[in-house]
Structures are given as structure tokens and as C-alpha cells.
Amino acid sequence: MTSEENGIMRDAFYYLRDHNDPPALGTDACADFFLNAAKDMGTLVSVTWKNHPLAQNLILAIYEYLDVKCKAKAGGAS
């Protein structure tokens, strides 16, 4: 693994750690949570990693996974 790939993986880990507890879908806090998560994702992908394909795909996958967790908390299908 290159040092760049290692850094992307590290930042993806921290991104998930920092956004790991989304509120349930339909709550007032849900929209704020996802706006902040999207802002952080954009900064990581475009500013920190200059749209590196691994960063784009990995961070987006985590963001989509957060949606699954949000729906599960609301009692939706995962």
C-alpha cells in the first residue's frame, strides 16, 4: 500500500469513527447530521485528497452506509 493509500484509509477510518452514530431517520437531528457528514466528506475528498478515486469511492461508501444505519434506527429495512 502506498503512503497516499494508507492516508486515505486512515482518514476513512476517522470519518466513520466521527460519524458513527447517526440519529434515526425522520428526527430533527437527522438532516443536520447528514449535512455535516456531507460537508466533511466533501472536504476530505476534494481538499485533502484532491479527488483521488480511492478517497471518492471509500468515503462515499461510508456515507451511504450511514444512511443504512439511520434507517435501521428508525425501524426500516437495512
Secondary structure, DSSP 4 states (H G I P E B T S, - for coil): --HHHHHHHHHHHHHHHHT--PPPTTSHHHHHHHHHHHHHHHIIIIIISTT-HHHHHHHHHHHHHHHHHHHHHTT---
